Amino acid sequence: MIHYWLVLLGIAVAIAYLADKIKQPYPTLLVVAGLLLGIFPIEALHEFKTYVASDHVFQTAVILIFLSALIGDAALKLPFGEIKENKRPILLLALLGTFMTFILIAALSYFLLGLDLQKALVFGALMAATDPVSVLTIFKSMGLNKKLSIIVEGESLANDGVAVVLLKIALVTTVLSMSGVLHGALEFVKVVLGGIVIGVVTGYITSKITSSIDNYLVEIGLSIVLFYGAFELAEMFHFSGVISVVFAGLLLGTYGKNIGMSNLTLDKMDSFWETIAFIANALIFLMVGLEISNIDFSEKWIQIGGSILIVLTARFIAVYVSLIFDKEIPAIWKPIIAWGGLKGSLSIALILSISPDFDGRDLILAMTFSNVVFSLIVQGTTISPLVKRLKVN
């Protein structure tokens, strides 16, 4: 199977090169290429399609290997000082906004699309978060207002962990009751706080170790152990692996860099994780393209179209309501923040991690994939013209 992965990686590299030449974000072209690979019956890829469609590959490769790399890279490079300066709008969007989006999508899906409670909650959790890789890739190429860019990027990283926790709760929720809501709230607090503690502790220990080492190869190796180790350790105790990686990356990227990393190590580590994140992101979208041939879209088009409208509506409402509590955010920024809330590899990774035995998985998979495609192709290619029209550069 190694040669198939090499072929996919070669395709991803070629697409990234093409995207750079035509000045388009590479996630958009990757998802188009993934669509084409999945739609056309390429006999040579039939065996690989069957292989990547297995539970083991998706749950191991997508969630553990790819997601840890994507989140770790984003957290490591997060400008903590600027995030701290803009913590209010970021927290409002990442906490209140994400939770509102979850509730609105779940409620509208339940009442308008006819999904049962659990399917509606699962779909709401999948669509609640924005994707850090898609957002970072597209916003960095736009020369956007620095403060606005930091707010959108910070939200996209912070709300990942919240969405993952919401999904875990949604997967075991079949009926709403006061005791169920209380249990869900307590579970949410436990999973989040546990993930934070593990991330901070492992990030602090790794930072101390790197401060006594002056070898970029060893320090990069330690960062690999940190991200994957923090994720696994948190999941072992039924906490949020994503949140633990976020905080571990933040500690290493701020405290660790300040107390002992040379400029050479900083450059090498940033380059290493940027490359790993690119490979992970590219392969996720191409794997999705291969999975498309296994998705049954028949008799789902009304629900798919309705889900796209619901997700957009919920996003705009959540952004505008959340930012009411921060008067410093210009009104002209709000449509950009709302329209720039792209879906991407996180949503795909999460839906593919759900067991095929889950009732309604095929419908939710079709809706999730369609929303990601719409987000990257339509929103991803129109956000730049919107910014220029509103004169926010």
C-alpha positions in Angstrom: 0.0 0.0 0.0 3.0 2.3 0.4 3.1 3.1 -3.3 -0.5 4.3 -3.3 0.3 6.8 -0.5 3.3 8.0 -2.5 1.1 8.5 -5.6 -1.4 10.5 -3.5 1.4 12.6 -2.0 2.8 13.2 -5.5 -0.6 14.4 -6.6 -0.9 16.7 -3.5 2.5 18.3 -4.2 1.6 18.9 -7.8 -1.7 20.5 -6.8 0.0 22.7 -4.3 2.4 23.9 -6.9 -0.4 24.6 -9.3 -2.3 26.5 -6.6 0.7 28.7 -6.0 1.0 29.5 -9.7 -2.6 30.5 -10.1 -2.8 32.2 -6.7 -5.5 30.0 -5.2 -5.5 28.4 -1.7 -4.4 24.8 -2.1 -7.2 23.3 0.1 -9.7 24.4 -2.5 -7.9 22.7 -5.3 -7.2 19.6 -3.2 -10.9 19.1 -2.5 -11.6 19.4 -6.3 -8.9 16.9 -7.0 -10.3 14.6 -4.3 -13.7 14.8 -5.9 -12.4 13.9 -9.3 -10.4 10.9 -7.9 -13.5 9.7 -6.2 -16.0 10.2 -8.9 -14.1 8.7 -11.8 -13.8 4.9 -11.7 -10.0 4.5 -11.7 -9.4 0.8 -11.6 -5.8 1.2 -10.4 -7.1 2.9 -7.2 -9.9 0.4 -6.5 -7.9 -1.6 -4.0 -6.7 1.5 -2.3 -10.2 2.9 -2.1 -11.3 -0.3 -0.3 -8.3 -0.1 2.0 -8.8 3.5 3.1 -12.5 3.0 3.7 -11.8 0.7 6.6 -12.5 1.8 10.2 -9.0 1.1 11.3 -7.4 3.3 8.7 -9.7 6.3 9.2 -9.8 6.2 13.0 -6.0 5.6 13.3 -4.6 7.6 10.4 -7.1 10.4 10.2 -7.7 11.1 13.9 -4.5 10.2 15.6 -1.8 10.8 13.0 -3.3 13.6 10.9 -5.4 15.6 13.5 -2.6 15.7 16.0 -0.2 17.1 13.4 -2.6 19.7 12.1 -3.6 21.0 15.6 0.0 20.8 16.9 1.4 22.8 14.0 -1.3 25.5 14.4 -0.8 25.8 18.2 3.0 25.9 18.0 2.9 28.9 15.7 0.2 30.8 17.4 1.3 34.4 18.2 0.4 34.1 21.9 1.0 37.7 22.7 -1.4 38.9 20.0 -3.9 36.2 21.0 -3.8 37.5 24.5 -4.5 41.0 23.4 -7.6 39.9 21.4 -8.7 37.2 23.9 -12.2 38.7 24.4 -13.5 38.4 20.8 -11.7 35.1 20.3 -13.2 33.5 23.5 -16.6 34.9 22.6 -16.5 33.3 19.2 -14.8 30.1 20.2 -17.0 29.4 23.2 -20.3 31.2 23.0 -20.3 31.3 19.2 -19.4 27.6 18.8 -22.0 26.5 21.3 -24.6 28.7 19.7 -23.8 27.3 16.2 -24.0 23.8 17.6 -27.5 24.4 19.1 -28.8 26.3 16.1 -27.7 23.7 13.6 -29.0 20.8 15.7 -32.4 22.5 16.3 -32.9 23.5 12.7 -31.8 20.1 11.4 -34.2 18.5 13.8 -37.2 20.6 12.9 -36.6 21.4 9.2 -34.6 18.4 7.9 -36.4 15.7 10.0 -33.3 14.3 11.6 -33.8 12.6 14.9 -32.3 14.1 18.0 -29.0 12.2 18.0 -28.3 12.7 14.3 -29.1 16.4 14.6 -26.8 16.9 17.6 -24.0 15.0 15.8 -24.3 17.1 12.7 -24.4 20.2 14.8 -21.1 19.2 16.5 -19.5 18.4 13.2 -20.4 21.8 11.7 -19.8 23.9 14.9 -16.1 24.4 14.4 -14.1 26.3 11.8 -11.1 24.6 10.3 -7.7 26.1 11.3 -5.8 24.8 8.3 -8.2 26.1 5.7 -8.6 29.4 7.5 -4.9 30.0 8.0 -4.0 29.0 4.4 -6.6 31.3 2.9 -6.3 34.3 5.2 -2.5 34.4 5.1 -2.5 34.9 1.4 -4.9 37.9 1.6 -2.8 40.5 3.5 -5.7 40.9 5.8 -6.0 43.4 8.7 -3.7 42.0 11.4 -6.2 42.2 14.3 -9.0 40.7 12.2 -6.8 37.9 11.0 -5.7 37.0 14.5 -9.3 36.9 15.7 -10.4 34.5 12.9 -7.3 32.4 13.2 -7.5 32.2 17.0 -11.1 31.3 16.9 -10.5 28.5 14.4 -7.9 26.9 16.6 -9.7 27.4 19.9 -13.1 26.0 18.8 -11.7 22.7 17.5 -11.5 21.2 21.0 -14.9 22.5 21.9 -16.4 20.8 18.8 -14.7 17.5 19.5 -16.1 17.5 23.0 -19.6 18.3 21.8 -19.3 15.5 19.3 -18.4 13.0 22.0 -21.4 14.1 24.1 -23.7 14.0 21.0 -22.8 10.5 20.2 -24.2 9.2 23.5 -27.2 11.5 23.7 -30.5 10.0 22.5 -33.0 12.0 24.6 -33.0 15.4 26.3 -33.8 15.6 30.0 -32.6 17.7 32.9 -30.4 14.9 34.2 -29.0 14.4 30.7 -28.2 18.0 30.3 -26.6 18.2 33.7 -24.6 15.1 32.9 -23.5 16.5 29.6 -22.5 19.8 31.1 -20.4 18.0 33.8 -18.8 15.7 31.2 -18.0 18.8 29.0 -16.2 20.5 31.9 -14.3 17.3 32.9 -13.2 16.6 29.3 -12.1 20.1 28.7 -10.3 20.7 32.0 -8.6 17.3 31.8 -7.3 18.1 28.4 -6.0 21.5 29.5 -4.2 20.0 32.5 -2.5 17.3 30.5 -1.6 19.7 27.7 -0.1 22.2 30.2 1.9 19.6 32.2 3.3 17.8 29.2 4.1 21.1 27.4 5.9 22.5 30.5 7.9 19.3 31.0 8.9 19.2 27.3 9.8 22.9 27.4 12.1 22.3 30.4 13.8 19.4 28.6 14.4 21.3 25.4 15.9 24.2 27.4 18.8 21.9 28.3 19.4 20.7 24.8 20.9 22.5 21.8 20.2 20.0 19.0 17.4 20.8 16.7 16.9 17.2 15.6 16.4 16.0 19.2 14.1 19.0 19.9 12.0 18.3 16.9 11.8 14.7 17.9 10.6 15.8 21.4 7.9 17.9 19.8 6.6 14.8 17.9 6.5 12.9 21.2 4.8 15.8 22.9 1.9 16.2 20.4 1.2 12.5 19.9 1.9 11.7 23.5 -0.4 14.4 24.9 -3.2 13.3 22.5 -2.9 9.6 23.5 -2.5 10.4 27.2 -5.6 12.6 27.3 -7.7 10.0 25.3 -6.5 7.3 27.7 -8.2 9.2 30.6 -11.3 10.0 28.4 -10.3 13.7 28.2 -10.0 15.8 25.0 -6.9 14.9 23.0 -7.4 17.9 20.7 -7.5 20.3 23.6 -4.4 18.7 25.2 -2.5 19.1 21.9 -3.6 22.8 21.7 -2.3 23.7 25.1 0.9 21.5 24.8 1.6 23.3 21.5 0.9 26.7 23.1 3.3 26.0 26.0 6.1 24.8 23.7 5.6 27.6 21.2 5.7 30.3 23.9 7.4 29.2 27.1 9.6 26.6 25.4 10.8 29.0 22.7 11.5 31.7 25.2 13.6 29.7 27.7 15.9 27.7 25.4 15.3 27.3 21.7 17.9 28.7 19.3 16.9 30.6 16.2 18.1 27.6 14.1 15.8 25.3 16.1 12.9 27.6 15.8 13.3 27.8 12.0 13.8 24.0 11.6 10.9 23.1 13.9 8.5 25.6 12.2 9.5 24.2 8.8 9.2 20.6 9.9 5.7 21.0 11.3 4.5 23.1 8.4 5.6 20.3 6.0 3.9 17.6 8.2 0.7 19.6 8.4 0.6 20.2 4.7 1.0 16.4 4.0 -1.7 15.6 6.6 -4.1 18.1 5.2 -3.5 17.1 1.6 -3.9 13.4 2.3 -7.1 14.0 4.3 -8.8 15.7 1.3 -7.6 13.2 -1.2 -8.7 10.3 1.0 -12.1 12.0 1.2 -12.2 12.1 -2.6 -11.6 8.3 -2.6 -14.4 7.9 -0.1 -16.9 9.8 -2.2 -17.5 6.8 -4.4 -18.8 5.0 -1.3 -21.2 7.8 -0.3 -24.8 7.4 -1.5 -26.1 10.9 -2.4 -29.3 9.6 -3.9 -32.5 11.0 -2.4 -30.5 13.2 -0.1 -30.2 16.4 -2.2 -33.0 18.3 -0.4 -31.4 17.5 3.0 -27.9 18.4 1.6 -29.1 21.7 0.2 -31.0 22.5 3.4 -28.0 21.6 5.6 -25.8 24.1 3.7 -28.4 26.9 4.2 -28.8 25.9 7.9 -25.0 25.9 8.5 -24.6 29.4 6.9 -27.5 30.8 8.8 -26.3 29.5 12.1 -22.8 30.8 11.6 -24.0 34.3 10.8 -26.4 34.4 13.8 -23.7 33.0 16.1 -21.1 35.6 15.0 -23.3 38.6 15.2 -24.8 37.6 18.6 -21.5 36.7 20.1 -19.8 39.9 19.1 -22.6 42.0 20.6 -20.6 41.7 23.8 -17.5 43.3 22.3 -18.1 46.8 21.1 -14.6 47.2 19.8 -15.2 45.0 16.8 -16.2 47.1 13.7 -19.5 46.1 12.2 -17.8 45.7 8.8 -15.6 42.9 10.1 -18.6 40.7 11.1 -19.6 39.5 7.6 -16.0 38.6 6.9 -15.7 36.7 10.2 -19.0 34.9 9.4 -18.2 34.1 5.8 -14.6 33.2 6.6 -15.7 30.4 9.0 -14.6 27.7 6.7 -15.2 24.0 7.2 -12.4 21.6 6.3 -10.2 18.7 7.4 -11.4 18.7 11.1 -15.1 18.1 10.2 -14.0 15.4 7.7 -11.7 13.7 10.2 -14.4 13.7 12.8 -17.2 12.3 10.6 -14.9 9.6 9.3 -14.0 8.6 12.8 -17.6 7.7 13.6 -18.3 4.0 13.4 -20.0 2.8 10.2 -22.5 1.0 12.5 -23.8 4.4 13.6 -27.4 4.8 12.4 -27.6 7.6 9.8 -23.9 7.8 9.2 -24.3 7.8 5.4 -26.6 10.8 5.5 -24.5 12.8 7.9 -21.4 11.9 5.9 -23.0 13.2 2.7 -24.2 16.4 4.4 -20.8 17.0 6.0 -18.8 16.4 2.9 -21.1 18.6 0.9 -20.8 21.4 3.4 -17.0 21.2 3.3 -16.9 21.2 -0.5 -19.2 24.3 -0.5 -17.2 26.0 2.1 -13.8 25.5 0.5 -14.9 26.1 -3.1 -17.5 28.8 -2.7 -16.6 30.6 0.5 -12.8 30.0 0.0 -12.8 31.6 -3.4 -15.1 34.5 -2.6 -13.7 35.7 0.7 -11.0 37.7 -0.9 -13.4 39.6 -3.2 -15.6 40.2 -0.2 -12.7 41.7 1.8 -11.8 43.9 -1.2 -15.3 45.1 -1.6 -15.6 46.0 2.1 -12.1 47.6 1.9 -10.8 45.8 5.0 -7.3 45.0 3.8 
